[in-house]
Amino acid sequence: MKTKHYVILIVLMVAIFVAPLLLAPDAEYGGADGTAKDAISDTGYEPWFTSLWEPPSGEIESLLFALQAAIGALIIGYFVGYEHGKRLKKK
């Protein structure tokens, strides 16, 4: 019975991701960062400070972002695993 539920959930998940691509193939998908930057710059806002250190290239900036995400995932995974282990030990 559980396997049937997992299959249904996986099919629904794939449908959610594929449906927008099939329903609007000519749509332009952009990130929220670019939209927010445009909305803020249109108001004439000027930043009141600059960064202490600017990465030398976009690749390094992406690397640091991915590293930060990986560290966060490791921390969350550790605590989820720790709690799971505690529950198994109680049984």
Secondary structure, DSSP 8 states (H G I E B T S, - for coil): -HHHHHHHHHHHHHHHHHHHHHH-TT-----HHHHHHHHHHHTT---S---S---SSHHHHHHHHHHHHHHHHHHHHHHHHHHHHHHHHH-
